[in-house]
Amino acid sequence: MKTTLDIRNKTESFIKESHQELYQNRAGLKEESRLSDIYLKYPNLFTEETLETLKTDLVRSEGEERKRLNFLYEYLTVAYQRQGINHLTDKILTLEAKATVKLPREEEIPFRRAEVVLANEQNRERRTLIYQGQRKVIRELNPLLEESWERVYDQVGKLGFSNYTDQFQKLSGIDLKSLNNQMQKFLSETEELYVDVLSWALNKKMGLKLREAQKSDLSYLFRFHEYDSFFPKGWMITLMRRWSEALKLDIMAEGRITFDTEPRPTKSPRAFCATLDVPDQVILVILPRGGVEDYRAFLHELGHSLHFAYTSHEEPFEFRWLGDSSVTEAHAFTLEHMILNPLWLKRYLDMGKETQNFLQLLHLKYLYFLRRYGAKLAYELFLHEGSSLSGKKEVYRELLTDACKVIYDTDYYLYDVDSYFYAARYLRAWIFEAQLSWFLTENFDEDWFRNPHAGEFLLNIWKYGQRYTLEELAQKIGIGEISLDGIRERLNRYLG
């Protein structure tokens, strides 16, 4: 790999091919993952030589070129590490796609569909059996996950970083310790509120005391079955079109976005946005499970899809594909949190007298995720501080159980870890979105979601792709410093 231009071109080609492979597997279109074959097609891209070339150019560069090279260097450093475990990643994805959760009487549920079945299962005993079946599959995955992380840690040292946390902070520029300190304070501040509201919800909706509740019970509680009639399956996309028309937006971005809503057995239960060619080919992928969860997930992935599909063709490769992914997550949460907006609910779903109770429950789930990811960040800082996995399982269970108030089993201590501190990206996005929501209300009125000027504003910030970090975007818009105050105000309004 001789020049930075060569590296850029090869990296973009690799990303397109690998995203296509991941889409095929996670969308349930194929069981066998072949990521390792794609890596083999680019033997000169994922080498220490390539990284050294970029480091040399990075030192000599300045301005926009320096930012582009920094994003590219960060991406290829992580990809270099993943190259060493891609055969393990293939095994994990393939096992996930093929695995089944076995229940009594020879009933089997595809592992990837088990979470959907769990959330829809009214019988508590059966929920427990499904959850136990999921844990059994996770235990089969753990040796592969353990080997993967041990190999990554080995690469971290060879690249000159003291540990995985050090690598992330130096390459991303994100201060994880500061973010963790903020989140631990938030966990302490919201402890009593969370326990009170969760106890009330469990007792009212399921007849359970908090000390009796299990993680599988929360899956069912947060599915909000009693509100299904307000979220009919056949109305979702029609509603989204109607809403986007008020903003003067096209939810399919003139054909660049397509929707994959087919309920395939091996489809990932976690909705995702497949960026096959930014901005020209974006696929919104969702496994329908019913009710508000479908609308929430669709809105979230629609935020990603619109952001990428409306990214300007003129933006350089690095700003279209790479950068601070907290930014696209913030755009996703901006749309997702329409279901937290009482005026949006009133106008588009006509919930009437049910709105207040529904919003309280939704904000409880919102708080649950904030607390869960705050605990995940603390755990991942502990997990990645060295090169050994010894003793990490118990800390996972302790931190997640304490934050969420239901037992988190040690089996999930690696399966519940998104690579490269993505938990921090989510947390930063949640924080920014609450401030952006306030900004939109202040500048385009409380019903900004149907104001064409607000639509124009969103298009104007989507077009940058991920040129700007979250902090830079906040300054450019005029939001100011990133702060948890917007989240606190929102929670106090609906749960306080």
Secondary structure as GFF3:
##gff-version 3
##sequence-region A 1 496
A	DSSP	alpha_helix	4	26	.	.	.	ID=ss1
A	DSSP	alpha_helix	35	40	.	.	.	ID=ss2
A	DSSP	alpha_helix	48	60	.	.	.	ID=ss3
A	DSSP	alpha_helix	63	83	.	.	.	ID=ss4
A	DSSP	alpha_helix	86	98	.	.	.	ID=ss5
A	DSSP	beta_strand	100	103	.	.	.	ID=ss6
A	DSSP	three_ten_helix	104	106	.	.	.	ID=ss7
A	DSSP	beta_strand	107	110	.	.	.	ID=ss8
A	DSSP	alpha_helix	111	120	.	.	.	ID=ss9
A	DSSP	alpha_helix	124	158	.	.	.	ID=ss10
A	DSSP	alpha_helix	164	172	.	.	.	ID=ss11
A	DSSP	alpha_helix	176	206	.	.	.	ID=ss12
A	DSSP	three_ten_helix	210	212	.	.	.	ID=ss13
A	DSSP	alpha_helix	215	221	.	.	.	ID=ss14
A	DSSP	three_ten_helix	225	230	.	.	.	ID=ss15
A	DSSP	three_ten_helix	233	235	.	.	.	ID=ss16
A	DSSP	alpha_helix	236	246	.	.	.	ID=ss17
A	DSSP	three_ten_helix	253	255	.	.	.	ID=ss18
A	DSSP	beta_strand	257	260	.	.	.	ID=ss19
A	DSSP	beta_strand	272	277	.	.	.	ID=ss20
A	DSSP	beta_strand	281	285	.	.	.	ID=ss21
A	DSSP	alpha_helix	292	309	.	.	.	ID=ss22
A	DSSP	alpha_helix	317	321	.	.	.	ID=ss23
A	DSSP	alpha_helix	326	336	.	.	.	ID=ss24
A	DSSP	three_ten_helix	337	340	.	.	.	ID=ss25
A	DSSP	alpha_helix	342	348	.	.	.	ID=ss26
A	DSSP	three_ten_helix	352	354	.	.	.	ID=ss27
A	DSSP	alpha_helix	355	383	.	.	.	ID=ss28
A	DSSP	alpha_helix	392	404	.	.	.	ID=ss29
A	DSSP	three_ten_helix	410	412	.	.	.	ID=ss30
A	DSSP	three_ten_helix	419	421	.	.	.	ID=ss31
A	DSSP	alpha_helix	422	444	.	.	.	ID=ss32
A	DSSP	three_ten_helix	448	450	.	.	.	ID=ss33
A	DSSP	alpha_helix	452	462	.	.	.	ID=ss34
A	DSSP	alpha_helix	470	477	.	.	.	ID=ss35
A	DSSP	alpha_helix	485	494	.	.	.	ID=ss36
###
